[in-house]
C-alpha cells in the first residue's frame, strides 16, 4: 500500500509549462487524496481569456492579481488567501510589475 502524501516538497518537483489563453506561465503539481496542489508562477500583467467554473482555494505568495466574477472583482495581494466557489465563473488578471506566485488547491482526479 502506497502511503498517503501529506507533505509536498515543491523544491523536488520540476517546473512544467502552464498554458491557458492569456496566462502562460509555469507550475509544479502534486496530486493526493483526490486533490491537486499547485505552485503557480504567472507573468506580470497576465490576463486569463477563458472563464473557469472549478472551485479553488489558495494563498498569494508574490505579486498582485484580481479575480473577476460576473458581478464583482476581488483584488488579491501577498499574504491573502482566497476561496472561489465552484458554481461561480471567474477569471484572473495580474497586475503589471512583477510575476504572480500562488499556491492553489482544487479537486481534480490525477491525470
N, CA, C and O atoms as a Tinker XYZ file with bonds, in Angstrom:
   444  protein
     1  N      0.845000   -1.186000    0.000000    73     2
     2  CA     0.000000    0.000000    0.000000    64     1     3
     3  C      0.886000    1.242000    0.000000    63     2     4     5
     4  O      1.798000    1.368000    0.817000    81     3
     5  N      0.608000    2.147000   -0.916000    73     3     6
     6  CA     1.357000    3.394000   -1.017000    64     5     7
     7  C      0.863000    4.352000    0.060000    63     6     8     9
     8  O     -0.344000    4.550000    0.194000    81     7
     9  N      1.779000    4.956000    0.839000    73     7    10
    10  CA     1.336000    5.902000    1.867000    64     9    11
    11  C      0.723000    7.153000    1.239000    63    10    12    13
    12  O      1.085000    7.550000    0.132000    81    11
    13  N     -0.196000    7.754000    1.954000    73    11    14
    14  CA    -0.839000    8.983000    1.505000    64    13    15
    15  C      0.147000   10.141000    1.594000    63    14    16    17
    16  O      0.804000   10.339000    2.616000    81    15
    17  N      0.238000   10.896000    0.518000    73    15    18
    18  CA     1.106000   12.065000    0.506000    64    17    19
    19  C      0.555000   13.112000    1.465000    63    18    20    21
    20  O     -0.595000   13.531000    1.334000    81    19
    21  N      1.356000   13.528000    2.413000    73    19    22
    22  CA     0.939000   14.537000    3.379000    64    21    23
    23  C      1.752000   15.810000    3.172000    63    22    24    25
    24  O      1.180000   16.889000    3.014000    81    23
    25  N      3.058000   15.699000    3.173000    73    23    26
    26  CA     3.930000   16.849000    2.925000    64    25    27
    27  C      4.298000   16.897000    1.451000    63    26    28    29
    28  O      4.598000   15.863000    0.855000    81    27
    29  N      4.281000   18.079000    0.860000    73    27    30
    30  CA     4.629000   18.235000   -0.548000    64    29    31
    31  C      5.926000   19.016000   -0.639000    63    30    32    33
    32  O      5.985000   20.180000   -0.243000    81    31
    33  N      6.972000   18.377000   -1.162000    73    31    34
    34  CA     8.272000   19.021000   -1.322000    64    33    35
    35  C      8.330000   19.662000   -2.706000    63    34    36    37
    36  O      8.812000   19.051000   -3.659000    81    35
    37  N      7.834000   20.899000   -2.812000    73    35    38
    38  CA     7.803000   21.565000   -4.109000    64    37    39
    39  C      9.204000   21.784000   -4.670000    63    38    40    41
    40  O      9.362000   21.889000   -5.886000    81    39
    41  N     10.237000   21.856000   -3.807000    73    39    42
    42  CA    11.609000   22.006000   -4.304000    64    41    43
    43  C     12.018000   20.792000   -5.136000    63    42    44    45
    44  O     12.844000   20.924000   -6.040000    81    43
    45  N     11.462000   19.620000   -4.854000    73    43    46
    46  CA    11.815000   18.397000   -5.563000    64    45    47
    47  C     10.974000   18.166000   -6.823000    63    46    48    49
    48  O     11.247000   17.238000   -7.584000    81    47
    49  N      9.969000   18.989000   -7.046000    73    47    50
    50  CA     9.092000   18.835000   -8.210000    64    49    51
    51  C      9.566000   19.787000   -9.304000    63    50    52    53
    52  O      9.743000   20.978000   -9.046000    81    51
    53  N      9.773000   19.284000  -10.520000    73    51    54
    54  CA    10.237000   20.175000  -11.592000    64    53    55
    55  C      9.132000   21.113000  -12.074000    63    54    56    57
    56  O      7.946000   20.789000  -12.009000    81    55
    57  N      9.548000   22.276000  -12.556000    73    55    58
    58  CA     8.605000   23.215000  -13.164000    64    57    59
    59  C      8.143000   22.643000  -14.502000    63    58    60    61
    60  O      8.931000   22.046000  -15.236000    81    59
    61  N      6.859000   22.831000  -14.812000    73    59    62
    62  CA     6.284000   22.477000  -16.110000    64    61    63
    63  C      5.720000   23.751000  -16.718000    63    62    64    65
    64  O      5.396000   24.701000  -16.006000    81    63
    65  N      5.607000   23.762000  -18.045000    73    63    66
    66  CA     4.963000   24.899000  -18.708000    64    65    67
    67  C      3.476000   24.852000  -18.394000    63    66    68    69
    68  O      2.878000   23.777000  -18.349000    81    67
    69  N      2.885000   26.010000  -18.178000    73    67    70
    70  CA     1.445000   26.137000  -17.941000    64    69    71
    71  C      0.888000   26.993000  -19.057000    63    70    72    73
    72  O      1.361000   28.106000  -19.292000    81    71
    73  N     -0.117000   26.475000  -19.745000    73    71    74
    74  CA    -0.711000   27.260000  -20.824000    64    73    75
    75  C     -2.207000   27.378000  -20.630000    63    74    76    77
    76  O     -2.923000   26.382000  -20.526000    81    75
    77  N     -2.651000   28.592000  -20.583000    73    75    78
    78  CA    -4.067000   28.937000  -20.576000    64    77    79
    79  C     -4.127000   30.247000  -21.346000    63    78    80    81
    80  O     -3.337000   31.147000  -21.059000    81    79
    81  N     -5.027000   30.395000  -22.311000    73    79    82
    82  CA    -5.038000   31.634000  -23.093000    64    81    83
    83  C     -4.987000   32.887000  -22.214000    63    82    84    85
    84  O     -5.859000   33.120000  -21.377000    81    83
    85  N     -3.935000   33.685000  -22.432000    73    83    86
    86  CA    -3.744000   34.916000  -21.675000    64    85    87
    87  C     -2.956000   34.748000  -20.391000    63    86    88    89
    88  O     -2.665000   35.731000  -19.709000    81    87
    89  N     -2.604000   33.505000  -20.049000    73    87    90
    90  CA    -1.922000   33.279000  -18.761000    64    89    91
    91  C     -0.868000   32.180000  -18.863000    63    90    92    93
    92  O     -0.873000   31.241000  -18.066000    81    91
    93  N      0.025000   32.290000  -19.826000    73    91    94
    94  CA     1.115000   31.318000  -19.928000    64    93    95
    95  C      2.097000   31.547000  -18.788000    63    94    96    97
    96  O      2.472000   32.683000  -18.500000    81    95
    97  N      2.506000   30.469000  -18.146000    73    95    98
    98  CA     3.447000   30.585000  -17.038000    64    97    99
    99  C      4.094000   29.243000  -16.778000    63    98   100   101
   100  O      4.385000   28.491000  -17.708000    81    99
   101  N      4.319000   28.947000  -15.514000    73    99   102
   102  CA     4.866000   27.645000  -15.147000    64   101   103
   103  C      4.224000   27.178000  -13.855000    63   102   104   105
   104  O      3.675000   27.972000  -13.092000    81   103
   105  N      4.305000   25.851000  -13.620000    73   103   106
   106  CA     3.589000   25.256000  -12.499000    64   105   107
   107  C      4.317000   24.011000  -11.995000    63   106   108   109
   108  O      4.981000   23.313000  -12.762000    81   107
   109  N      4.184000   23.746000  -10.710000    73   107   110
   110  CA     4.600000   22.496000  -10.084000    64   109   111
   111  C      3.320000   21.875000   -9.533000    63   110   112   113
   112  O      2.556000   22.550000   -8.844000    81   111
   113  N      3.075000   20.591000   -9.828000    73   111   114
   114  CA     1.798000   19.967000   -9.480000    64   113   115
   115  C      2.016000   18.698000   -8.676000    63   114   116   117
   116  O      2.898000   17.898000   -8.990000    81   115
   117  N      1.200000   18.513000   -7.624000    73   115   118
   118  CA     1.172000   17.270000   -6.847000    64   117   119
   119  C     -0.285000   16.851000   -6.684000    63   118   120   121
   120  O     -1.158000   17.689000   -6.457000    81   119
   121  N     -0.542000   15.550000   -6.801000    73   119   122
   122  CA    -1.890000   15.007000   -6.612000    64   121   123
   123  C     -1.897000   14.134000   -5.366000    63   122   124   125
   124  O     -0.988000   13.330000   -5.158000    81   123
   125  N     -2.918000   14.291000   -4.543000    73   123   126
   126  CA    -3.077000   13.431000   -3.375000    64   125   127
   127  C     -4.506000   13.523000   -2.859000    63   126   128   129
   128  O     -5.110000   14.595000   -2.871000    81   127
   129  N     -5.030000   12.418000   -2.415000    73   127   130
   130  CA    -6.337000   12.361000   -1.753000    64   129   131
   131  C     -7.446000   13.045000   -2.566000    63   130   132   133
   132  O     -8.310000   13.711000   -1.997000    81   131
   133  N     -7.421000   12.880000   -3.897000    73   131   134
   134  CA    -8.428000   13.488000   -4.754000    64   133   135
   135  C     -8.260000   14.984000   -4.956000    63   134   136   137
   136  O     -9.147000   15.643000   -5.500000    81   135
   137  N     -7.139000   15.520000   -4.525000    73   135   138
   138  CA    -6.878000   16.952000   -4.631000    64   137   139
   139  C     -5.659000   17.192000   -5.531000    63   138   140   141
   140  O     -4.772000   16.346000   -5.648000    81   139
   141  N     -5.645000   18.361000   -6.155000    73   139   142
   142  CA    -4.495000   18.812000   -6.930000    64   141   143
   143  C     -3.935000   20.031000   -6.216000    63   142   144   145
   144  O     -4.656000   20.998000   -5.973000    81   143
   145  N     -2.665000   19.987000   -5.882000    73   143   146
   146  CA    -1.977000   21.125000   -5.255000    64   145   147
   147  C     -0.994000   21.673000   -6.274000    63   146   148   149
   148  O     -0.202000   20.927000   -6.851000    81   147
   149  N     -1.048000   22.987000   -6.493000    73   147   150
   150  CA    -0.179000   23.611000   -7.493000    64   149   151
   151  C      0.552000   24.816000   -6.913000    63   150   152   153
   152  O     -0.016000   25.605000   -6.158000    81   151
   153  N      1.800000   24.936000   -7.278000    73   151   154
   154  CA     2.558000   26.159000   -7.072000    64   153   155
   155  C      2.659000   26.765000   -8.461000    63   154   156   157
   156  O      3.286000   26.187000   -9.349000    81   155
   157  N      2.042000   27.933000   -8.655000    73   155   158
   158  CA     1.954000   28.536000   -9.978000    64   157   159
   159  C      2.680000   29.872000  -10.023000    63   158   160   161
   160  O      2.613000   30.668000   -9.086000    81   159
   161  N      3.369000   30.097000  -11.122000    73   159   162
   162  CA     4.010000   31.382000  -11.369000    64   161   163
   163  C      3.501000   31.888000  -12.721000    63   162   164   165
   164  O      3.695000   31.247000  -13.753000    81   163
   165  N      2.853000   33.042000  -12.691000    73   163   166
   166  CA     2.304000   33.653000  -13.898000    64   165   167
   167  C      2.967000   35.001000  -14.123000    63   166   168   169
   168  O      3.283000   35.693000  -13.156000    81   167
   169  N      3.185000   35.394000  -15.375000    73   167   170
   170  CA     3.916000   36.636000  -15.649000    64   169   171
   171  C      3.140000   37.881000  -15.251000    63   170   172   173
   172  O      1.912000   37.868000  -15.164000    81   171
   173  N      3.875000   38.948000  -15.013000    73   171   174
   174  CA     3.245000   40.245000  -14.716000    64   173   175
   175  C      2.285000   40.586000  -15.842000    63   174   176   177
   176  O      2.607000   40.406000  -17.017000    81   175
   177  N      1.110000   41.079000  -15.485000    73   175   178
   178  CA     0.132000   41.519000  -16.471000    64   177   179
   179  C     -0.644000   40.410000  -17.167000    63   178   180   181
   180  O     -1.336000   40.671000  -18.151000    81   179
   181  N     -0.542000   39.164000  -16.671000    73   179   182
   182  CA    -1.311000   38.093000  -17.320000    64   181   183
   183  C     -2.800000   38.450000  -17.297000    63   182   184   185
   184  O     -3.249000   39.201000  -16.431000    81   183
   185  N     -3.548000   37.916000  -18.239000    73   183   186
   186  CA    -4.979000   38.226000  -18.343000    64   185   187
   187  C     -5.700000   37.007000  -18.916000    63   186   188   189
   188  O     -5.787000   36.848000  -20.133000    81   187
   189  N     -6.212000   36.154000  -18.041000    73   187   190
   190  CA    -6.912000   34.945000  -18.492000    64   189   191
   191  C     -8.072000   35.322000  -19.413000    63   190   192   193
   192  O     -8.875000   36.198000  -19.093000    81   191
   193  N     -8.144000   34.655000  -20.545000    73   191   194
   194  CA    -9.179000   34.946000  -21.528000    64   193   195
   195  C    -10.400000   34.038000  -21.382000    63   194   196   197
   196  O    -11.484000   34.375000  -21.859000    81   195
   197  N    -10.230000   32.895000  -20.728000    73   195   198
   198  CA   -11.327000   31.939000  -20.581000    64   197   199
   199  C    -11.851000   31.947000  -19.145000    63   198   200   201
   200  O    -11.088000   32.112000  -18.193000    81   199
   201  N    -13.148000   31.770000  -19.009000    73   199   202
   202  CA   -13.781000   31.687000  -17.696000    64   201   203
   203  C    -13.614000   30.273000  -17.144000    63   202   204   205
   204  O    -13.595000   29.307000  -17.907000    81   203
   205  N    -13.494000   30.149000  -15.841000    73   203   206
   206  CA   -13.355000   28.863000  -15.148000    64   205   207
   207  C    -14.564000   28.685000  -14.229000    63   206   208   209
   208  O    -15.064000   29.657000  -13.664000    81   207
   209  N    -15.029000   27.450000  -14.081000    73   207   210
   210  CA   -16.144000   27.179000  -13.164000    64   209   211
   211  C    -15.758000   26.164000  -12.091000    63   210   212   213
   212  O    -16.628000   25.629000  -11.404000    81   211
   213  N    -14.481000   25.902000  -11.946000    73   211   214
   214  CA   -13.991000   24.994000  -10.906000    64   213   215
   215  C    -13.698000   25.790000   -9.643000    63   214   216   217
   216  O    -13.176000   26.902000   -9.726000    81   215
   217  N    -14.016000   25.252000   -8.499000    73   215   218
   218  CA   -13.691000   25.923000   -7.245000    64   217   219
   219  C    -12.214000   25.788000   -6.925000    63   218   220   221
   220  O    -11.599000   24.767000   -7.233000    81   219
   221  N    -11.643000   26.809000   -6.309000    73   219   222
   222  CA   -10.230000   26.805000   -5.927000    64   221   223
   223  C    -10.082000   27.432000   -4.548000    63   222   224   225
   224  O    -10.872000   28.287000   -4.149000    81   223
   225  N     -9.063000   26.996000   -3.835000    73   223   226
   226  CA    -8.626000   27.651000   -2.607000    64   225   227
   227  C     -7.148000   27.912000   -2.787000    63   226   228   229
   228  O     -6.442000   27.119000   -3.410000    81   227
   229  N     -6.675000   29.030000   -2.241000    73   227   230
   230  CA    -5.268000   29.300000   -2.423000    64   229   231
   231  C     -4.728000   30.383000   -1.521000    63   230   232   233
   232  O     -5.422000   30.935000   -0.667000    81   231
   233  N     -3.453000   30.665000   -1.749000    73   231   234
   234  CA    -2.722000   31.642000   -0.954000    64   233   235
   235  C     -1.759000   32.370000   -1.888000    63   234   236   237
   236  O     -1.066000   31.738000   -2.685000    81   235
   237  N     -1.716000   33.683000   -1.790000    73   235   238
   238  CA    -0.865000   34.503000   -2.652000    64   237   239
   239  C      0.502000   34.674000   -1.987000    63   238   240   241
   240  O      0.602000   35.183000   -0.871000    81   239
   241  N      1.546000   34.244000   -2.684000    73   239   242
   242  CA     2.907000   34.359000   -2.179000    64   241   243
   243  C      3.614000   35.607000   -2.695000    63   242   244   245
   244  O      4.386000   36.234000   -1.969000    81   243
   245  N      3.348000   35.968000   -3.954000    73   243   246
   246  CA     4.041000   37.108000   -4.575000    64   245   247
   247  C      3.149000   37.698000   -5.651000    63   246   248   249
   248  O      2.370000   36.985000   -6.283000    81   247
   249  N      3.265000   38.998000   -5.857000    73   247   250
   250  CA     2.532000   39.670000   -6.919000    64   249   251
   251  C      1.094000   39.967000   -6.528000    63   250   252   253
   252  O      0.599000   39.491000   -5.506000    81   251
   253  N      0.444000   40.749000   -7.345000    73   251   254
   254  CA    -0.955000   41.101000   -7.110000    64   253   255
   255  C     -1.763000   40.736000   -8.337000    63   254   256   257
   256  O     -1.280000   40.838000   -9.464000    81   255
   257  N     -2.994000   40.312000   -8.114000    73   255   258
   258  CA    -3.885000   39.993000   -9.215000    64   257   259
   259  C     -5.320000   40.217000   -8.759000    63   258   260   261
   260  O     -5.595000   40.383000   -7.571000    81   259
   261  N     -6.217000   40.218000   -9.722000    73   259   262
   262  CA    -7.632000   40.425000   -9.446000    64   261   263
   263  C     -8.415000   39.231000   -9.969000    63   262   264   265
   264  O     -8.194000   38.783000  -11.094000    81   263
   265  N     -9.330000   38.716000   -9.155000    73   263   266
   266  CA   -10.232000   37.656000   -9.591000    64   265   267
   267  C    -11.524000   38.335000  -10.028000    63   266   268   269
   268  O    -12.178000   39.014000   -9.236000    81   267
   269  N    -11.887000   38.146000  -11.296000    73   267   270
   270  CA   -13.098000   38.744000  -11.853000    64   269   271
   271  C    -14.227000   37.718000  -11.864000    63   270   272   273
   272  O    -14.054000   36.593000  -12.334000    81   271
   273  N    -15.376000   38.117000  -11.345000    73   271   274
   274  CA   -16.608000   37.332000  -11.409000    64   273   275
   275  C    -17.572000   38.101000  -12.306000    63   274   276   277
   276  O    -17.251000   39.206000  -12.744000    81   275
   277  N    -18.732000   37.546000  -12.585000    73   275   278
   278  CA   -19.709000   38.249000  -13.421000    64   277   279
   279  C    -20.163000   39.564000  -12.791000    63   278   280   281
   280  O    -20.417000   40.539000  -13.498000    81   279
   281  N    -20.263000   39.591000  -11.457000    73   279   282
   282  CA   -20.858000   40.752000  -10.790000    64   281   283
   283  C    -19.901000   41.545000   -9.898000    63   282   284   285
   284  O    -20.309000   42.516000   -9.261000    81   283
   285  N    -18.632000   41.136000   -9.849000    73   283   286
   286  CA   -17.691000   41.846000   -8.981000    64   285   287
   287  C    -16.260000   41.427000   -9.312000    63   286   288   289
   288  O    -16.039000   40.455000  -10.035000    81   287
   289  N    -15.301000   42.164000   -8.782000    73   287   290
   290  CA   -13.883000   41.845000   -8.909000    64   289   291
   291  C    -13.255000   41.927000   -7.527000    63   290   292   293
   292  O    -13.575000   42.820000   -6.742000    81   291
   293  N    -12.357000   40.986000   -7.233000    73   291   294
   294  CA   -11.740000   40.912000   -5.910000    64   293   295
   295  C    -10.220000   40.986000   -6.060000    63   294   296   297
   296  O     -9.619000   40.085000   -6.645000    81   295
   297  N     -9.583000   42.052000   -5.538000    73   295   298
   298  CA    -8.127000   42.147000   -5.608000    64   297   299
   299  C     -7.469000   41.226000   -4.580000    63   298   300   301
   300  O     -7.972000   41.058000   -3.469000    81   299
   301  N     -6.336000   40.634000   -4.966000    73   299   302
   302  CA    -5.575000   39.749000   -4.072000    64   301   303
   303  C     -4.121000   40.202000   -4.073000    63   302   304   305
   304  O     -3.574000   40.557000   -5.116000    81   303
   305  N     -3.500000   40.186000   -2.900000    73   303   306
   306  CA    -2.102000   40.604000   -2.749000    64   305   307
   307  C     -1.388000   39.582000   -1.857000    63   306   308   309
   308  O     -2.042000   38.747000   -1.231000    81   307
   309  N     -0.062000   39.640000   -1.796000    73   307   310
   310  CA     0.681000   38.684000   -0.980000    64   309   311
   311  C      0.175000   38.641000    0.461000    63   310   312   313
   312  O     -0.117000   39.670000    1.071000    81   311
   313  N      0.081000   37.435000    0.974000    73   311   314
   314  CA    -0.406000   37.217000    2.333000    64   313   315
   315  C     -1.897000   36.949000    2.406000    63   314   316   317
   316  O     -2.412000   36.605000    3.470000    81   315
   317  N     -2.600000   37.102000    1.287000    73   315   318
   318  CA    -4.048000   36.853000    1.272000    64   317   319
   319  C     -4.340000   35.436000    0.798000    63   318   320   321
   320  O     -3.647000   34.897000   -0.065000    81   319
   321  N     -5.375000   34.845000    1.377000    73   319   322
   322  CA    -5.911000   33.592000    0.886000    64   321   323
   323  C     -7.142000   33.882000    0.054000    63   322   324   325
   324  O     -7.696000   34.979000    0.109000    81   323
   325  N     -7.572000   32.888000   -0.724000    73   323   326
   326  CA    -8.804000   33.046000   -1.494000    64   325   327
   327  C     -9.556000   31.721000   -1.549000    63   326   328   329
   328  O     -8.957000   30.646000   -1.581000    81   327
   329  N    -10.876000   31.824000   -1.559000    73   327   330
   330  CA   -11.783000   30.680000   -1.652000    64   329   331
   331  C    -12.783000   30.991000   -2.753000    63   330   332   333
   332  O    -13.650000   31.847000   -2.579000    81   331
   333  N    -12.672000   30.314000   -3.871000    73   331   334
   334  CA   -13.542000   30.566000   -5.019000    64   333   335
   335  C    -14.543000   29.428000   -5.115000    63   334   336   337
   336  O    -14.148000   28.277000   -5.301000    81   335
   337  N    -15.838000   29.725000   -4.990000    73   335   338
   338  CA   -16.841000   28.667000   -5.107000    64   337   339
   339  C    -16.900000   28.117000   -6.529000    63   338   340   341
   340  O    -16.733000   28.862000   -7.495000    81   339
   341  N    -17.137000   26.817000   -6.655000    73   339   342
   342  CA   -17.171000   26.168000   -7.956000    64   341   343
   343  C    -18.333000   26.587000   -8.830000    63   342   344   345
   344  O    -18.259000   26.466000  -10.053000    81   343
   345  N    -19.385000   27.069000   -8.239000    73   343   346
   346  CA   -20.551000   27.428000   -9.045000    64   345   347
   347  C    -20.454000   28.828000   -9.651000    63   346   348   349
   348  O    -21.325000   29.210000  -10.432000    81   347
   349  N    -19.423000   29.599000   -9.316000    73   347   350
   350  CA   -19.277000   30.953000   -9.849000    64   349   351
   351  C    -18.169000   30.999000  -10.889000    63   350   352   353
   352  O    -17.019000   30.670000  -10.600000    81   351
   353  N    -18.524000   31.409000  -12.101000    73   351   354
   354  CA   -17.485000   31.510000  -13.119000    64   353   355
   355  C    -16.580000   32.691000  -12.789000    63   354   356   357
   356  O    -17.027000   33.716000  -12.274000    81   355
   357  N    -15.301000   32.522000  -13.098000    73   355   358
   358  CA   -14.302000   33.522000  -12.732000    64   357   359
   359  C    -13.109000   33.428000  -13.675000    63   358   360   361
   360  O    -12.927000   32.440000  -14.385000    81   359
   361  N    -12.314000   34.473000  -13.660000    73   359   362
   362  CA   -11.043000   34.508000  -14.376000    64   361   363
   363  C    -10.147000   35.488000  -13.631000    63   362   364   365
   364  O    -10.639000   36.307000  -12.855000    81   363
   365  N     -8.838000   35.415000  -13.857000    73   363   366
   366  CA    -7.900000   36.253000  -13.116000    64   365   367
   367  C     -7.088000   37.139000  -14.050000    63   366   368   369
   368  O     -6.879000   36.829000  -15.222000    81   367
   369  N     -6.640000   38.251000  -13.483000    73   367   370
   370  CA    -5.831000   39.212000  -14.227000    64   369   371
   371  C     -4.730000   39.726000  -13.310000    63   370   372   373
   372  O     -5.006000   40.235000  -12.224000    81   371
   373  N     -3.484000   39.592000  -13.746000    73   371   374
   374  CA    -2.347000   40.020000  -12.945000    64   373   375
   375  C     -2.026000   41.488000  -13.094000    63   374   376   377
   376  O     -2.261000   42.081000  -14.147000    81   375
   377  N     -1.486000   42.077000  -12.038000    73   375   378
   378  CA    -1.028000   43.465000  -12.086000    64   377   379
   379  C      0.305000   43.524000  -12.831000    63   378   380   381
   380  O      1.033000   42.535000  -12.911000    81   379
   381  N      0.606000   44.689000  -13.366000    73   379   382
   382  CA     1.908000   44.904000  -14.008000    64   381   383
   383  C      2.977000   45.012000  -12.919000    63   382   384   385
   384  O      2.665000   45.337000  -11.773000    81   383
   385  N      4.208000   44.744000  -13.265000    73   383   386
   386  CA     5.295000   44.990000  -12.330000    64   385   387
   387  C      6.057000   43.756000  -11.888000    63   386   388   389
   388  O      7.287000   43.748000  -11.950000    81   387
   389  N      5.375000   42.718000  -11.447000    73   387   390
   390  CA     6.085000   41.511000  -11.025000    64   389   391
   391  C      5.202000   40.291000  -11.258000    63   390   392   393
   392  O      3.977000   40.408000  -11.304000    81   391
   393  N      5.822000   39.116000  -11.405000    73   391   394
   394  CA     5.038000   37.893000  -11.592000    64   393   395
   395  C      4.157000   37.613000  -10.376000    63   394   396   397
   396  O      4.420000   38.092000   -9.273000    81   395
   397  N      3.134000   36.847000  -10.600000    73   395   398
   398  CA     2.250000   36.387000   -9.524000    64   397   399
   399  C      2.622000   34.947000   -9.194000    63   398   400   401
   400  O      2.723000   34.110000  -10.091000    81   399
   401  N      2.826000   34.656000   -7.915000    73   399   402
   402  CA     3.094000   33.287000   -7.459000    64   401   403
   403  C      2.015000   32.934000   -6.452000    63   402   404   405
   404  O      1.832000   33.634000   -5.456000    81   403
   405  N      1.295000   31.838000   -6.714000    73   403   406
   406  CA     0.206000   31.416000   -5.841000    64   405   407
   407  C      0.280000   29.913000   -5.589000    63   406   408   409
   408  O      0.762000   29.145000   -6.421000    81   407
   409  N     -0.211000   29.518000   -4.418000    73   407   410
   410  CA    -0.408000   28.123000   -4.068000    64   409   411
   411  C     -1.907000   27.884000   -4.209000    63   410   412   413
   412  O     -2.701000   28.589000   -3.586000    81   411
   413  N     -2.311000   26.902000   -5.016000    73   411   414
   414  CA    -3.724000   26.666000   -5.322000    64   413   415
   415  C     -4.069000   25.194000   -5.104000    63   414   416   417
   416  O     -3.308000   24.305000   -5.485000    81   415
   417  N     -5.209000   24.952000   -4.495000    73   415   418
   418  CA    -5.710000   23.594000   -4.281000    64   417   419
   419  C     -7.111000   23.493000   -4.862000    63   418   420   421
   420  O     -7.940000   24.385000   -4.675000    81   419
   421  N     -7.369000   22.383000   -5.576000    73   419   422
   422  CA    -8.728000   22.121000   -6.055000    64   421   423
   423  C     -8.925000   20.618000   -6.180000    63   422   424   425
   424  O     -7.968000   19.846000   -6.115000    81   423
   425  N    -10.168000   20.216000   -6.358000    73   423   426
   426  CA   -10.484000   18.794000   -6.502000    64   425   427
   427  C    -10.422000   18.425000   -7.969000    63   426   428   429
   428  O    -11.216000   18.904000   -8.779000    81   427
   429  N     -9.472000   17.568000   -8.301000    73   427   430
   430  CA    -9.291000   17.102000   -9.665000    64   429   431
   431  C     -8.691000   15.694000   -9.594000    63   430   432   433
   432  O     -7.740000   15.468000   -8.845000    81   431
   433  N     -9.230000   14.757000  -10.354000    73   431   434
   434  CA    -8.590000   13.443000  -10.370000    64   433   435
   435  C     -7.194000   13.538000  -10.960000    63   434   436   437
   436  O     -6.956000   14.371000  -11.835000    81   435
   437  N     -6.272000   12.713000  -10.506000    73   435   438
   438  CA    -4.913000   12.707000  -11.030000    64   437   439
   439  C     -4.953000   12.387000  -12.517000    63   438   440   441
   440  O     -5.729000   11.539000  -12.958000    81   439
   441  N     -4.113000   13.070000  -13.283000    73   439   442
   442  CA    -4.076000   12.814000  -14.725000    64   441   443
   443  C     -2.895000   11.953000  -15.106000    63   442   444
   444  O     -2.712000   11.640000  -16.283000    81   443
